[in-house]
């Protein structure tokens, strides 16, 4: 179970400092001021990863799993699976593997 955050720290800033904090927070794509300040205070940095490839990979993975479920259902009902359907699934899985390798390569550069 997560530890409850019930301690409060009050931080005084100027209006300019507050605006700068919000600009940096929003620039990182973080919506919670509390989460942003906590992360910066504890770790000293926030890492914003905008990996469109991961979103594409998640989408393809979802589509492949849906298709695989449909193929399994068809095979169980009729005992037949079409070669074109399996080839389509293989192509999608190859694309997933390629995207995964590219993403890992980008992450190792960080």
N, C-alpha and C positions, 0 to 999 in steps of 0.2 A: 504494500500500500504506500502511496506517495505521502511524503511528509507535508503536513499542512503549513502553508505560509501565513503565519499570523503576526509576524514581527513587522514593524513599520519603521522606515527610515525617511526622514524629511530632508529634502535637498532644496537649497535656495539657489536660484539662478537669476540672472538678469533676463530681460525680455529677449535680447539678442541671443543669449546663450540658449534659452529655451527654444527659440525658433531654429537655431542651428542643430540642436539635439533632434528636434522633430524632422528636420530636413534629412539628416543622416539616417534616422530611423526609417522614414518612408522610402528613402533611396535604397535601403537594404531590403525593402519589401516586408518589413516587420510592422505589424499593426498595434502591438501592445507596447506602450511606453515602459511599463513595469518589466516586461520580458527583455526589452532592449537594454535598459539600464542594468538589470541584473546580469545579463550576459557580458556586457562590457566591463562591469565591475569585477566579476569573477574570473573571466578569461582574458580580458583585455582586447578582444576583437570579436567581430561577427563576420562570418563567412557567408556570403550570399551566392548560392550556386543556382544559376539559371540554366539548367540543362534541358533544353528542348528535346534532346535525344531520349532522355528518361521518360518524358511524357509520351513520346512516340512509341517507345519500347513498351510502356505500360498499356497503351492502347492496343498495340499489336498482340501483346500477350493475352489481353482480354479477348480479342477476336479469335485468336488461336484456341484458347480454352473453350470458347463457345462452339467453335467449329468442331473441335475434337469431341465435345459432348454430343453434338448432333451426329457425328460419324459413328460414335459408339452406340447411340440409340438406334440408328439405322441398321448397323451391323447386327445388333441384338434382335431387332424385329424381323429383318429380311435375310440376314446372313450374307449380305452383299455390301461391298464397299467399292466405290468407283475410283479408278486410278487417277482421274483428273482431280478429284477432291483431295486425294492424298498428296498429289503433286503440289496443289495450291497450298496445302498446310506445310509442306516441306519448304516451299519458297518463303513463306511467312516466317517460319522458324529460322531459316538461314538469314533473313533480314534482321531478326531479333538478335541473333548471335553477332552479326556484324555491328549493329548499334551498340551492343554490350561491350564489344572490344574497343570501339571508338571512345565510349564513355569512360571506360577504365583507363585508357591511355590519357585522356584529358585530366582525370582525377589524379593520376600519378605525377602530372606536371605541377600540381599545386604545392 
